């Protein structure tokens, strides 16, 4: 497999998750009406249930991938994803929908763990960050079109066809992987499934200050992002009374993230992951605080929301891929298990944080913006702990005198 096709299939695997979240956002009111969901905030469970399944299952896929190889575990996960999608397309009850979404998330979790593990099998350091950034461009392009795809489907067909579309997409990725993706795990690196070994690997991951610090920082940033996703449809309908602009502005915000990831792929080799991500984290916090202040003072307008949200997501796009790479850097010898632990913590922690932010929706953007600011500040605290209080310093550089 050539480099371009390698990046493309990694991106497609990552896009599986983004499609499952974003394509149904415009259809949430129709889904809520069909399933008898009582309140608008309760609809957020359709997003959160998927994220909880997606996050929790990652703890399993890592050890399985380290034992049986990347490819067979990926194909099993994609099969589960297709089954969950089909179940969601047929349900008539809210409880069954939540179950289907959990199953769908459990299947999609394989794509997250295996994407990171496969890249780590083949690359490390700045090259790994570059590959992840290039894949991230496609991954972030999906939110640009996914809500429009969902909107287009519900214009011409019932909302259930969104889930049928997701099932077809999962089948396509599985066929591509079957025909083209080689096994990237070296035979010498296959590890038996041993509770003792798994616990030792978990202990190594969770006691490495660098890995834990950046993992928790990424958790906080994802919490803010999931808070936005949970609240976005309600913000445009209830706060700004502009449902027709939802897909357009959501797409513009996603474009800002994609442009940032493209810049990251160009700049990371020159400036390094720390200098870029630390600078952008500070920018993220500054924009989030400004946005929260504007909302608290009652000056929030649709244009200001769009501009400041895009600015924050631009900073996120230059932060997220680098945080992920730095968290994995000391863990190459247990990449599968490490990826599963980090995916579990970041996704479940981010989903619960985002759900708490989303549940505070009161008809204004204040709760969401305060959530962004708080998550950004907590992420900075985690980075400072990981780096012993020093920002911007290359990992292998000597400490300053007296530090």
C-alpha positions in Angstrom: 0.0 0.0 0.0 1.4 3.4 -1.0 1.7 6.3 1.4 -1.3 8.2 0.0 -3.6 5.1 0.1 -2.3 4.4 3.6 -3.3 7.9 4.8 -6.6 7.6 2.9 -7.7 4.4 4.6 -6.6 5.7 8.1 -8.7 8.8 7.4 -11.7 6.7 6.3 -11.5 4.7 9.5 -11.4 7.9 11.5 -14.3 9.3 9.5 -16.5 6.4 10.5 -16.8 7.9 13.9 -17.4 11.4 12.7 -20.1 10.3 10.4 -22.0 8.4 13.1 -22.1 11.6 15.2 -22.6 14.5 12.9 -24.8 13.1 10.1 -27.8 12.8 12.4 -27.6 16.2 14.0 -30.2 17.8 11.7 -32.5 14.8 12.1 -32.6 14.9 15.9 -36.0 16.7 16.1 -37.5 14.1 13.7 -35.9 11.2 15.6 -37.2 12.7 18.9 -40.8 13.0 17.5 -40.8 9.5 16.1 -39.5 7.9 19.3 -41.5 10.0 21.7 -38.6 11.8 23.5 -40.0 14.1 26.1 -37.5 17.1 26.1 -35.0 18.6 23.7 -32.1 18.1 26.2 -33.1 14.4 26.4 -32.3 14.0 22.7 -28.6 14.5 23.6 -28.6 10.9 24.9 -28.6 9.8 21.2 -25.2 11.3 20.9 -23.9 10.5 24.3 -24.9 6.8 24.2 -22.9 6.4 21.1 -19.9 8.1 22.6 -20.0 5.9 25.8 -20.1 2.7 23.7 -17.3 4.1 21.5 -15.1 5.0 24.5 -15.7 2.0 26.7 -15.1 -0.6 24.0 -11.6 0.8 23.2 -10.3 -0.8 26.4 -10.9 -4.2 24.8 -9.7 -3.7 21.3 -6.1 -2.8 22.2 -5.2 -6.1 23.9 -7.1 -8.0 21.2 -5.2 -6.2 18.5 -1.9 -6.9 20.2 -2.7 -10.6 20.3 -4.6 -11.3 17.1 -3.3 -8.5 14.8 -4.8 -5.3 13.6 -6.7 -6.4 10.5 -9.0 -9.2 11.9 -9.9 -7.1 14.9 -10.7 -4.2 12.7 -13.0 -6.3 10.5 -14.9 -7.7 13.5 -15.4 -4.1 14.8 -16.7 -2.9 11.5 -19.2 -5.8 11.4 -20.5 -4.8 14.8 -20.8 -1.2 13.6 -22.9 -2.3 10.6 -25.2 -4.4 12.9 -25.7 -1.4 15.2 -26.5 0.9 12.3 -29.1 -1.5 10.9 -30.7 -1.9 14.4 -30.9 1.9 14.8 -32.6 2.1 11.4 -35.4 -0.2 12.4 -36.2 0.7 16.0 -39.4 2.4 17.1 -38.4 2.9 20.8 -36.1 5.3 22.5 -34.5 2.6 24.7 -33.8 0.4 21.7 -32.3 3.4 19.9 -29.9 4.0 22.8 -29.0 0.3 22.8 -28.4 0.4 19.0 -26.2 3.5 19.4 -24.2 1.8 22.1 -23.6 -1.2 19.8 -22.7 1.1 16.9 -20.2 2.9 19.1 -18.7 -0.4 20.3 -18.1 -1.3 16.7 -16.7 2.1 15.7 -14.3 2.0 18.6 -12.2 -0.5 16.7 -11.5 2.1 14.0 -10.2 4.5 16.5 -7.9 2.1 18.3 -6.7 0.4 15.1 -6.1 3.6 13.2 -3.7 4.9 15.9 -2.1 1.5 16.4 -1.5 1.0 12.7 0.0 4.4 12.3 2.2 3.8 15.4 3.3 0.4 13.9 4.7 2.2 10.9 5.8 5.7 12.1 6.8 7.6 15.2 7.7 11.1 16.4 7.1 14.0 14.0 6.4 11.6 11.1 3.6 10.1 13.0 2.2 13.5 13.8 2.4 14.4 10.1 0.5 11.2 9.1 -2.1 11.8 11.8 -2.5 15.4 10.7 -3.0 14.4 7.0 -5.6 11.8 8.1 -7.1 14.4 10.4 -7.8 16.6 7.4 -10.2 14.1 5.9 -11.6 13.2 9.4 -12.3 16.9 9.9 -13.7 17.3 6.4 -16.5 14.9 7.3 -18.2 17.3 9.8 -18.3 19.8 6.9 -20.4 17.5 4.8 -22.0 15.1 7.3 -24.8 17.4 8.6 -25.6 18.3 5.0 -25.7 14.7 4.1 -28.1 14.0 7.0 -30.2 17.1 6.0 -30.3 15.9 2.4 -31.4 12.4 3.4 -34.3 13.7 5.6 -35.5 16.0 2.8 -36.1 13.0 0.5 -36.4 10.0 2.8 -37.2 9.1 6.4 -34.5 9.7 9.0 -33.9 5.9 9.2 -32.0 6.1 5.9 -29.2 8.0 7.7 -28.4 4.8 9.6 -28.7 2.7 6.4 -26.2 5.1 4.8 -23.8 4.5 7.8 -24.2 0.7 7.4 -23.2 0.9 3.8 -20.2 3.1 4.6 -19.1 0.6 7.2 -19.3 -2.2 4.7 -17.3 -0.3 2.2 -14.4 0.3 4.7 -14.5 -3.4 5.6 -14.2 -4.4 1.9 -11.4 -1.9 1.3 -9.5 -3.2 4.4 -10.0 -6.8 3.4 -8.6 -6.2 -0.1 -5.8 -3.7 0.5 -4.8 -3.3 4.1 -1.8 -5.4 5.1 -1.2 -6.7 8.7 1.1 -4.1 10.3 1.8 -5.9 13.6 5.1 -7.7 13.5 4.8 -11.4 14.5 7.4 -10.8 17.2 5.2 -8.2 18.8 2.2 -10.4 19.3 1.4 -10.7 23.0 -0.8 -13.3 24.6 -4.0 -12.1 26.3 -2.8 -12.3 29.9 -4.6 -10.4 32.7 -1.2 -9.9 34.4 0.4 -8.5 31.2 -2.6 -6.3 30.4 -2.6 -4.9 34.0 1.2 -4.3 33.7 0.6 -2.5 30.4 -2.2 -0.4 31.9 0.0 0.4 34.8 2.8 1.5 32.5 0.4 3.8 30.6 -1.2 5.3 33.6 2.0 5.9 35.5 3.8 7.7 32.6 3.5 11.4 33.5 3.9 12.5 29.8 1.3 10.1 28.5 -1.2 10.8 31.3 -0.8 14.5 31.2 -1.5 14.8 27.5 -4.2 12.2 27.7 -6.1 14.2 30.3 -5.5 17.4 28.4 -7.0 15.9 25.3 -10.0 14.7 27.5 -10.7 18.2 28.5 -10.6 19.6 25.0 -12.8 16.8 23.8 -15.2 17.6 26.6 -15.6 21.1 25.2 -16.1 19.8 21.7 -18.7 17.2 22.7 -20.5 20.0 24.6 -20.7 21.9 21.4 -22.0 18.9 19.4 -24.6 18.2 22.0 -25.9 21.8 22.1 -25.3 22.9 18.5 -28.7 22.0 17.0 -30.5 23.6 20.0 -28.4 26.7 19.8 -29.3 27.4 16.2 -33.0 26.6 16.7 -33.7 28.0 20.1 -31.1 30.7 20.7 -30.7 32.2 17.2 -33.9 31.0 15.6 -31.8 30.2 12.5 -32.2 26.4 11.8 -31.6 26.9 8.1 -28.0 28.2 8.8 -27.1 25.2 11.1 -25.4 23.1 8.4 -23.7 26.1 6.8 -22.1 27.5 10.0 -21.4 24.0 11.4 -19.5 23.4 8.1 -17.5 26.6 8.4 -16.4 25.7 11.9 -15.3 22.3 10.7 -13.4 23.9 7.8 -11.5 26.0 10.3 -10.4 22.7 12.1 -9.5 21.1 8.7 -7.4 24.1 7.7 -5.6 24.0 11.0 -4.8 20.3 10.6 -3.4 21.0 7.2 -1.2 23.7 8.6 -0.1 21.4 11.4 1.0 18.8 8.8 3.2 21.5 7.2 4.6 23.1 10.3 5.1 20.3 12.8 8.3 19.1 11.2 9.7 22.6 11.4 8.6 23.9 14.8 7.9 20.7 16.7 4.7 19.4 18.4 5.2 21.3 21.6 5.8 24.7 20.3 2.7 24.5 18.1 0.3 22.8 20.4 1.2 24.9 23.5 0.8 28.1 21.6 -2.5 27.1 20.2 -3.8 25.9 23.5 -3.2 29.4 24.9 -5.0 30.8 21.9 -7.9 28.4 22.5 -8.2 29.6 26.1 -8.1 33.2 25.1 -10.9 32.9 22.5 -13.0 30.7 24.9 -12.8 33.3 27.7 -13.6 36.1 25.2 -16.6 34.2 23.9 -17.9 33.4 27.4 -17.5 37.1 28.4 -19.4 38.2 25.3 -22.3 35.8 26.1 -22.4 36.7 29.8 -22.7 40.4 28.9 -25.5 39.7 26.5 -23.8 40.8 23.3 -23.7 37.3 21.6 -24.9 37.4 18.0 -25.0 34.7 15.4 -22.0 36.2 13.5 -19.9 36.5 16.8 -20.8 32.9 17.7 -19.7 31.7 14.3 -16.4 33.7 14.2 -15.3 32.8 17.8 -16.4 29.2 17.5 -14.3 28.9 14.3 -11.4 30.5 16.0 -11.5 28.1 18.9 -11.8 25.1 16.6 -8.9 26.4 14.5 -6.8 26.3 17.7 -8.2 22.8 18.5 -7.1 21.6 15.1 -3.5 22.6 15.8 -3.6 21.1 19.3 -5.4 17.8 19.2 -3.2 15.8 16.7 -0.1 16.9 18.5 -1.4 16.0 22.0 -2.4 12.6 20.7 1.1 12.0 19.2 2.9 13.2 22.3 0.7 11.0 24.5 1.7 7.9 22.4 5.4 8.8 22.0 6.7 6.9 25.0 4.4 3.9 24.5 5.4 2.4 21.1 6.2 -1.0 22.4 2.6 -1.4 23.7 0.9 0.8 21.1 -2.4 -1.2 20.9 -3.0 -1.4 24.6 -1.8 2.2 25.1 -4.2 3.4 22.3 -7.1 1.6 23.9 -6.5 3.0 27.3 -6.1 6.5 26.0 -9.1 6.2 23.8 -11.2 5.0 26.7 -10.2 7.8 29.0 -10.4 10.6 26.5 -13.7 9.5 24.9 -15.6 8.5 28.0 -14.2 11.4 30.0 -14.9 13.8 27.2 -18.4 12.4 26.5 -19.4 12.7 30.2 -18.0 16.2 30.4 -19.7 17.2 27.1 -23.0 15.8 28.3 -22.8 17.8 31.5 -22.1 20.9 29.5 -25.0 20.1 27.1 -27.5 19.5 29.9 -26.9 23.0 31.2 -28.4 24.4 28.0 -30.8 27.1 29.0 -31.7 28.8 25.7 -28.4 30.8 25.6 -24.8 30.1 24.6 -23.5 30.9 28.1 -23.2 27.4 29.5 -21.5 26.1 26.4 -19.0 29.0 26.3 -18.2 28.7 30.0 -17.7 25.0 29.4 -15.1 25.7 26.7 -13.2 28.1 28.9 -13.2 25.8 31.9 -12.1 22.8 29.8 -9.3 24.8 28.1 -7.9 26.0 31.5 -8.0 22.4 32.9 -6.2 21.2 29.8 -3.4 23.8 30.4 -3.1 22.5 33.9 -2.6 19.0 32.7 0.0 20.1 30.1 2.0 21.9 32.8 2.0 18.8 35.0 3.1 16.7 32.0 6.0 19.2 31.2 7.0 19.9 34.8 5.7 23.4 34.5 7.6 24.3 31.3 5.9 25.1 28.0 7.3 25.1 24.5 10.4 23.1 25.4 11.4 20.3 23.1 11.1 17.0 24.8 14.8 16.0 24.5 16.3 19.3 25.3 18.2 19.7 28.6 16.5 21.4 31.5 17.3 25.0 32.1 19.7 25.7 34.9 17.9 25.7 38.2 14.8 24.1 36.8 
